[in-house]
Amino acid sequence: MPNMPKVRHKMARTQPQQLPADAAAPGSHVFENSSYIHSCRHVEGCMEVLFHSGRSYSYKDVPAPLYEAMLVAESPGKFFNAKIKNMFERKE
């Protein structure tokens, strides 16, 4: 068999699903600058997060100041991953 050149195939990256702004629950903050998090809201100590994937989770006992800091973070996704994701109890 002759030497065949190696061909590398790049996997196509899929763009995250973009949910419409009205997909957010009433009272939610919609992130214009995040490709990861669509929106979130803080209700009775619980932070509800809607992702562009369509998944939604609630995180118990998130302090309001931490929620407010995420709203103004340069990267809401990085902030969420570093300070909330594995730090608070999650429920679907």
Backbone as CSV, one residue per row, in Angstrom:
resi,resn,N_x,N_y,N_z,CA_x,CA_y,CA_z,C_x,C_y,C_z
1,MET,0.853,-1.176,0.000,0.000,0.000,0.000,0.898,1.239,0.000
2,PRO,0.683,2.154,-0.909,1.532,3.348,-0.966,1.330,4.221,0.265
3,ASN,2.358,4.996,0.549,2.245,5.931,1.670,1.220,7.003,1.334
4,MET,0.200,7.051,2.122,-0.862,8.040,1.923,-0.637,9.183,2.907
5,PRO,-0.836,10.400,2.456,-0.687,11.511,3.393,-1.748,11.427,4.476
6,LYS,-1.346,11.814,5.662,-2.293,11.824,6.764,-3.224,13.026,6.607
7,VAL,-4.466,12.756,6.735,-5.462,13.815,6.624,-6.059,14.029,8.008
8,ARG,-6.015,15.238,8.452,-6.603,15.561,9.751,-7.946,16.233,9.519
9,HIS,-8.894,15.714,10.184,-10.234,16.292,10.081,-10.511,17.090,11.343
10,LYS,-10.903,18.298,11.137,-11.304,19.117,12.283,-12.774,18.867,12.551
11,MET,-13.064,18.626,13.794,-14.462,18.449,14.161,-15.144,19.812,14.111
12,ALA,-16.284,19.830,13.549,-17.025,21.083,13.480,-17.513,21.453,14.869
13,ARG,-17.267,22.679,15.233,-17.764,23.157,16.518,-19.183,23.646,16.326
14,THR,-20.023,23.203,17.196,-21.399,23.664,17.108,-21.554,24.901,17.970
15,GLN,-22.319,25.803,17.484,-22.598,27.012,18.246,-23.608,26.668,19.326
16,PRO,-23.457,27.277,20.514,-24.437,26.999,21.549,-25.816,27.458,21.103
17,GLN,-26.789,26.722,21.533,-28.167,27.089,21.222,-28.441,28.450,21.848
18,GLN,-29.014,29.335,21.097,-29.337,30.648,21.629,-30.827,30.689,21.925
19,LEU,-31.138,30.761,23.187,-32.530,30.830,23.590,-33.032,32.262,23.438
20,PRO,-34.289,32.437,23.138,-34.826,33.797,23.061,-34.892,34.418,24.453
21,ALA,-34.842,35.730,24.508,-34.865,36.431,25.796,-36.100,36.073,26.599
22,ASP,-37.216,35.805,25.929,-38.440,35.498,26.666,-38.464,34.075,27.224
23,ALA,-37.374,33.311,27.029,-37.266,31.985,27.637,-36.986,32.097,29.132
24,ALA,-36.509,33.253,29.551,-36.176,33.478,30.954,-37.443,33.594,31.803
25,ALA,-37.342,33.121,33.028,-38.452,33.243,33.970,-38.657,34.723,34.329
26,PRO,-39.867,35.096,34.689,-40.112,36.485,35.089,-39.156,36.913,36.206
27,GLY,-38.615,38.104,36.085,-37.700,38.624,37.094,-36.254,38.193,36.903
28,SER,-35.974,37.487,35.824,-34.617,37.004,35.580,-33.755,38.067,34.921
29,HIS,-32.462,37.953,35.166,-31.473,38.771,34.472,-31.002,37.978,33.263
30,VAL,-31.150,38.529,32.058,-30.700,37.864,30.836,-29.304,38.372,30.515
31,PHE,-28.367,37.442,30.329,-26.978,37.798,30.034,-26.791,37.984,28.532
32,GLU,-26.425,39.180,28.137,-26.138,39.473,26.730,-24.713,39.044,26.379
33,ASN,-23.846,38.929,27.394,-22.419,38.709,27.165,-21.952,37.300,27.515
34,SER,-22.844,36.333,27.553,-22.432,34.984,27.923,-22.914,33.965,26.886
35,SER,-22.006,33.106,26.450,-22.386,32.031,25.534,-22.736,30.763,26.311
36,TYR,-22.629,30.813,27.629,-22.839,29.651,28.495,-24.142,29.774,29.288
37,ILE,-24.341,30.915,29.902,-25.509,31.129,30.756,-26.477,32.077,30.057
38,HIS,-27.706,31.651,29.947,-28.734,32.487,29.328,-29.253,33.519,30.322
39,SER,-29.672,33.039,31.495,-30.275,33.947,32.464,-30.235,33.333,33.861
40,CYS,-30.496,34.172,34.838,-30.594,33.672,36.211,-31.447,34.636,37.025
41,ARG,-31.922,34.127,38.137,-32.655,34.959,39.088,-32.424,34.420,40.483
42,HIS,-32.690,35.254,41.456,-32.474,34.909,42.857,-33.811,35.025,43.573
43,VAL,-34.308,33.904,44.069,-35.618,33.876,44.721,-35.493,33.158,46.052
44,GLU,-35.765,33.876,47.132,-35.771,33.295,48.482,-34.501,32.489,48.774
45,GLY,-33.352,33.065,48.477,-32.076,32.425,48.781,-31.655,31.364,47.778
46,CYS,-32.474,31.120,46.792,-32.185,30.106,45.783,-31.867,30.807,44.466
47,MET,-30.769,30.408,43.835,-30.390,30.988,42.553,-30.778,30.022,41.445
48,GLU,-31.641,30.473,40.543,-32.083,29.665,39.423,-31.303,30.083,38.190
49,VAL,-30.698,29.115,37.508,-29.850,29.394,36.355,-30.383,28.639,35.143
50,LEU,-30.546,29.357,34.031,-30.947,28.752,32.758,-29.766,28.860,31.806
51,PHE,-29.334,27.715,31.277,-28.186,27.667,30.382,-28.655,27.700,28.930
52,HIS,-27.779,28.112,28.027,-28.123,28.142,26.614,-28.451,26.749,26.085
53,SER,-27.995,25.718,26.762,-28.311,24.344,26.355,-29.775,24.014,26.576
54,GLY,-30.460,24.854,27.364,-31.856,24.600,27.712,-32.016,23.988,29.094
55,ARG,-30.910,23.543,29.684,-30.968,22.981,31.042,-31.151,24.095,32.060
56,SER,-31.822,23.758,33.129,-32.075,24.721,34.194,-31.795,24.055,35.537
57,TYR,-31.076,24.760,36.411,-30.779,24.238,37.742,-31.029,25.319,38.776
58,SER,-31.294,24.882,40.000,-31.417,25.784,41.144,-30.305,25.454,42.123
59,TYR,-29.725,26.481,42.689,-28.651,26.329,43.678,-29.134,26.929,44.983
60,LYS,-29.150,26.085,46.030,-29.694,26.492,47.324,-28.715,27.357,48.116
61,ASP,-29.278,28.300,48.857,-28.561,29.131,49.830,-27.456,30.005,49.231
62,VAL,-27.640,30.455,48.005,-26.676,31.383,47.395,-26.952,32.771,47.962
63,PRO,-25.970,33.392,48.612,-26.194,34.725,49.177,-26.469,35.765,48.083
64,ALA,-27.356,36.694,48.378,-27.714,37.742,47.418,-26.491,38.514,46.913
65,PRO,-25.510,38.871,47.777,-24.341,39.601,47.265,-23.538,38.800,46.227
66,LEU,-23.493,37.489,46.373,-22.785,36.653,45.404,-23.543,36.642,44.075
67,TYR,-24.851,36.530,44.146,-25.696,36.600,42.946,-25.492,37.938,42.238
68,GLU,-25.501,39.019,42.988,-25.344,40.358,42.413,-23.963,40.537,41.778
69,ALA,-22.944,39.921,42.369,-21.601,39.995,41.802,-21.546,39.271,40.455
70,MET,-22.284,38.184,40.331,-22.300,37.463,39.068,-22.951,38.305,37.968
71,LEU,-23.945,39.091,38.326,-24.651,39.917,37.336,-23.728,40.923,36.659
72,VAL,-22.683,41.365,37.366,-21.780,42.374,36.811,-20.403,41.805,36.461
73,ALA,-20.253,40.499,36.575,-18.955,39.867,36.269,-18.621,40.019,34.789
74,GLU,-17.331,40.178,34.501,-16.884,40.284,33.112,-17.247,39.020,32.337
75,SER,-17.102,37.870,32.996,-17.479,36.593,32.394,-18.395,35.857,33.365
76,PRO,-19.708,35.951,33.173,-20.635,35.266,34.076,-20.387,33.759,34.162
77,GLY,-20.010,33.131,33.044,-19.756,31.688,33.048,-18.568,31.309,33.910
78,LYS,-17.474,32.057,33.789,-16.288,31.791,34.620,-16.592,32.050,36.086
79,PHE,-17.323,33.119,36.363,-17.697,33.438,37.736,-18.543,32.297,38.315
80,PHE,-19.533,31.860,37.552,-20.407,30.777,37.983,-19.611,29.503,38.276
81,ASN,-18.727,29.126,37.360,-17.939,27.897,37.540,-17.019,27.982,38.750
82,ALA,-16.450,29.151,39.013,-15.495,29.299,40.106,-16.158,29.468,41.470
83,LYS,-17.307,30.129,41.527,-17.853,30.526,42.827,-19.198,29.910,43.200
84,ILE,-19.871,29.272,42.257,-21.213,28.767,42.567,-21.381,27.288,42.238
85,LYS,-20.961,26.886,41.064,-21.259,25.551,40.526,-21.052,24.408,41.518
86,ASN,-19.896,24.265,42.084,-19.625,23.151,42.997,-19.617,23.564,44.459
87,MET,-20.063,24.782,44.725,-20.029,25.302,46.096,-21.393,25.223,46.799
88,PHE,-22.453,25.104,46.014,-23.795,25.097,46.579,-24.570,23.885,46.087
89,GLU,-25.488,23.418,46.920,-26.289,22.257,46.557,-27.147,22.574,45.331
90,ARG,-27.123,21.664,44.381,-27.864,21.855,43.129,-29.049,20.929,43.064
91,LYS,-30.131,21.426,42.522,-31.287,20.577,42.240,-31.823,20.939,40.859
92,GLU,-32.326,19.928,40.155,-32.846,20.155,38.795,-34.284,20.582,38.861
